[in-house]
């Protein structure tokens, strides 16, 4: 998972969340190609209340000397996050939820990678569990996050069966405010039924961010950039 979509309508926000949360999510400009180190909307606790904040996607641990890392921290494996040097403290006390319409994932089973968009089969908003941290070694402070990933049989084949941990709306408050859960227990959270379809390789460009990225595309459609294709980090799952 390297890109995702946040284009949230107010009526898509479940009733379990407050009208204020729904307004904050729906009033934000739609984003169709959020990539690593990009800002994303997230739910987290502040002063005992659930609020919507903007977090940079790619967690920078509080102890890092620089506001960046030499390795990717956009995701954290669910089974290792609670004991990881990077993610253990956020797991214990700084958990977040990132709402999304869906995310992009590359099918690497053929001769050339093909991007797909994955969404809930019901069309409902998805809520990805994550952790966040605050880097304050120099101003301005940087709040950043990582999304938790795990094996997920709901991801349609031939896409690799691994992706974000999604929470039902009824579990969001507990994830944000309860004591740190047991990873094995949270891994048993029922996952929504998902569907996927091929989209344009234009999602590779961070400069392209509009609704046309969600239009279905033929996996065999010619792509003018294919000859220059470089399977960099934005193509990895």
C-alpha positions as CSV (number, residue, x, y, z in Angstrom):
1,X,0.0,0.0,0.0
2,X,1.6,3.2,-1.2
3,X,-1.3,5.5,-2.1
4,X,-4.9,6.1,-0.9
5,X,-7.9,8.3,-1.4
6,X,-9.7,10.8,1.0
7,X,-12.7,12.3,-0.8
8,X,-15.3,12.1,1.9
9,X,-18.9,13.1,1.7
10,X,-20.8,14.0,4.9
11,X,-23.4,11.4,4.3
12,X,-20.7,8.7,4.0
13,X,-19.6,9.3,7.6
14,X,-21.3,6.7,9.9
15,X,-23.6,7.9,12.6
16,X,-21.3,6.6,15.3
17,X,-19.1,9.6,14.7
18,X,-20.2,13.1,15.7
19,X,-21.6,15.7,13.3
20,X,-18.4,17.8,14.0
21,X,-16.2,14.9,12.8
22,X,-18.4,14.4,9.7
23,X,-18.2,18.1,8.9
24,X,-14.4,18.2,9.3
25,X,-13.9,15.3,7.0
26,X,-16.4,16.4,4.3
27,X,-15.2,20.0,4.3
28,X,-11.6,19.1,3.6
29,X,-10.5,19.3,-0.1
30,X,-10.8,15.9,-1.8
31,X,-7.5,14.0,-2.2
32,X,-7.2,11.2,-4.8
33,X,-3.5,10.4,-4.6
34,X,-2.1,10.7,-1.1
35,X,1.4,9.3,-1.1
36,X,4.2,8.8,1.4
37,X,5.2,12.0,3.2
38,X,1.9,13.6,2.2
39,X,-0.6,15.0,4.7
40,X,-3.7,13.0,5.5
41,X,-6.7,13.4,7.7
42,X,-6.7,11.2,10.8
43,X,-8.9,10.8,13.9
44,X,-7.0,10.9,17.2
45,X,-7.7,11.8,20.9
46,X,-7.1,15.3,22.2
47,X,-8.1,16.4,25.6
48,X,-10.5,13.4,25.9
49,X,-12.2,14.1,22.6
50,X,-12.0,12.6,19.2
51,X,-10.7,15.2,16.7
52,X,-9.7,15.4,13.1
53,X,-6.1,16.4,12.5
54,X,-3.7,16.4,9.6
55,X,-0.8,14.0,10.0
56,X,2.1,13.4,7.7
57,X,2.0,9.8,6.4
58,X,5.3,8.3,7.3
59,X,6.0,8.1,11.1
60,X,9.0,10.0,12.4
61,X,9.8,8.7,15.9
62,X,10.2,11.2,18.6
63,X,13.9,10.2,19.1
64,X,14.9,10.7,15.5
65,X,17.7,13.3,15.0
66,X,16.0,14.5,11.8
67,X,12.4,15.0,10.8
68,X,12.8,12.0,8.4
69,X,13.9,8.4,8.4
70,X,16.2,6.4,6.2
71,X,13.6,3.7,5.8
72,X,9.9,3.6,5.0
73,X,7.6,4.0,8.0
74,X,4.3,4.5,6.2
75,X,3.1,1.1,7.4
76,X,3.8,-1.1,10.5
77,X,3.2,-4.8,10.7
78,X,0.4,-5.5,13.2
79,X,2.2,-8.5,14.7
80,X,5.4,-6.5,15.4
81,X,4.3,-3.0,16.1
82,X,3.8,-3.4,19.8
83,X,7.4,-4.4,20.4
84,X,9.1,-2.4,17.7
85,X,11.6,0.3,18.8
86,X,9.9,2.7,16.4
87,X,6.2,1.9,17.0
88,X,6.0,0.5,20.6
89,X,5.4,3.9,22.3
90,X,2.9,5.1,19.8
91,X,1.2,1.7,20.0
92,X,0.9,2.1,23.8
93,X,-0.5,5.6,23.9
94,X,-0.8,7.3,20.5
95,X,-3.2,5.4,18.2
96,X,-5.1,6.9,15.3
97,X,-7.6,6.1,12.6
98,X,-7.3,7.2,9.0
99,X,-10.6,7.3,7.1
100,X,-10.4,6.5,3.4
101,X,-12.5,5.7,0.4
102,X,-10.0,3.1,-0.6
103,X,-6.4,2.6,-1.6
104,X,-4.2,1.6,-4.5
105,X,-2.4,-1.7,-4.8
106,X,-0.2,-3.0,-7.6
107,X,-0.8,-6.4,-9.1
108,X,2.7,-7.8,-9.7
109,X,1.6,-11.3,-10.9
110,X,2.0,-10.5,-14.7
111,X,4.8,-9.3,-16.9
112,X,4.2,-5.7,-15.9
113,X,2.7,-4.3,-12.6
114,X,-0.8,-3.0,-12.9
115,X,-2.4,-0.6,-10.3
116,X,-5.8,-1.4,-8.8
117,X,-8.1,0.5,-6.6
118,X,-9.4,-1.4,-3.6
119,X,-12.6,-0.3,-1.9
120,X,-15.4,-1.6,0.3
121,X,-17.8,-3.7,-1.8
122,X,-20.7,-1.9,0.0
123,X,-19.2,1.5,-0.9
124,X,-18.9,2.4,2.8
125,X,-16.0,4.5,4.2
126,X,-13.0,2.5,5.4
127,X,-11.3,3.2,8.7
128,X,-7.6,2.1,8.8
129,X,-6.0,1.6,12.2
130,X,-2.7,3.5,12.7
131,X,-0.3,4.9,15.2
132,X,1.2,8.4,15.4
133,X,4.1,10.2,17.1
134,X,5.2,13.8,17.6
135,X,8.7,14.9,16.7
136,X,9.7,18.1,18.6
137,X,13.5,18.3,18.4
138,X,13.2,21.6,16.5
139,X,10.3,23.8,15.5
140,X,7.9,23.3,14.0
141,X,6.8,20.1,15.7
142,X,5.8,17.3,13.3
143,X,2.9,14.9,13.9
144,X,3.1,11.8,11.7
145,X,1.6,8.4,11.4
146,X,1.9,4.9,10.1
147,X,-0.9,2.5,9.1
148,X,-1.0,-1.0,10.5
149,X,-1.0,-3.9,8.0
150,X,-1.8,-7.6,8.2
151,X,-2.7,-10.6,6.1
152,X,-6.2,-10.0,4.7
153,X,-8.0,-12.7,2.7
154,X,-10.7,-10.2,1.7
155,X,-8.3,-8.6,-0.8
156,X,-9.3,-9.9,-4.2
157,X,-6.9,-12.1,-6.2
158,X,-4.5,-11.9,-7.9
159,X,-3.5,-9.0,-5.6
160,X,-1.3,-10.1,-2.7
161,X,-3.4,-10.8,0.4
162,X,-1.9,-8.2,2.7
163,X,-3.2,-4.7,3.5
164,X,-4.4,-2.3,6.1
165,X,-6.2,-3.3,9.3
166,X,-9.7,-1.8,9.0
167,X,-11.9,-1.1,12.0
168,X,-15.7,-0.9,12.1
169,X,-17.0,2.5,13.1
170,X,-18.2,1.0,16.4
171,X,-14.7,0.2,17.4
172,X,-13.0,3.5,16.6
173,X,-13.4,5.1,20.1
174,X,-12.0,2.0,21.8
175,X,-9.0,1.9,19.5
176,X,-8.2,5.5,20.2
177,X,-8.8,5.6,23.9
178,X,-8.6,2.2,25.5
179,X,-5.4,0.6,26.9
180,X,-3.2,-0.8,24.2
181,X,-4.8,-4.0,22.8
182,X,-3.3,-7.4,22.3
183,X,-2.1,-7.6,18.6
184,X,-3.4,-11.1,18.3
185,X,-6.8,-10.1,19.5
186,X,-7.1,-7.0,17.2
187,X,-6.0,-9.2,14.3
188,X,-9.2,-11.1,14.6
189,X,-11.3,-8.0,13.8
190,X,-13.7,-8.9,11.0
191,X,-12.7,-7.2,7.8
192,X,-15.1,-5.6,5.3
193,X,-15.7,-7.3,2.0
194,X,-13.5,-5.6,-0.6
195,X,-13.5,-5.3,-4.4
196,X,-10.8,-4.1,-6.8
197,X,-10.5,-2.9,-10.4
198,X,-7.6,-1.8,-12.6
199,X,-6.9,2.0,-12.8
200,X,-4.4,4.1,-14.8
201,X,-0.7,4.1,-14.1
202,X,-1.0,7.9,-13.8
203,X,-1.2,7.3,-10.0
204,X,2.6,6.9,-10.1
205,X,2.8,10.7,-10.4
206,X,2.5,12.7,-7.2
207,X,1.5,15.7,-9.3
208,X,-1.7,14.0,-10.5
209,X,-4.5,14.3,-7.9
210,X,-8.0,14.3,-9.3
211,X,-11.1,12.1,-9.6
212,X,-10.1,10.6,-13.0
213,X,-7.6,8.4,-11.2
214,X,-10.6,6.4,-10.0
215,X,-11.8,5.7,-13.5
216,X,-11.5,2.0,-14.5
217,X,-8.7,1.3,-17.0
218,X,-7.9,-1.8,-19.0
219,X,-4.9,-3.7,-17.6
220,X,-3.7,-4.1,-21.2
221,X,-4.1,-0.5,-22.2
222,X,-0.9,1.0,-23.7
223,X,0.9,3.4,-21.4
224,X,3.3,5.9,-22.9
225,X,5.5,5.7,-19.9
226,X,5.8,1.9,-19.9
227,X,9.2,1.9,-21.6
228,X,10.6,4.1,-18.8
229,X,8.8,2.2,-16.0
230,X,10.8,2.0,-12.9
231,X,9.3,-0.2,-10.1
232,X,10.4,2.1,-7.3
233,X,9.0,2.2,-3.8
234,X,5.7,3.6,-4.9
235,X,5.0,0.4,-6.7
236,X,5.8,-2.0,-3.8
237,X,3.0,-3.3,-1.7
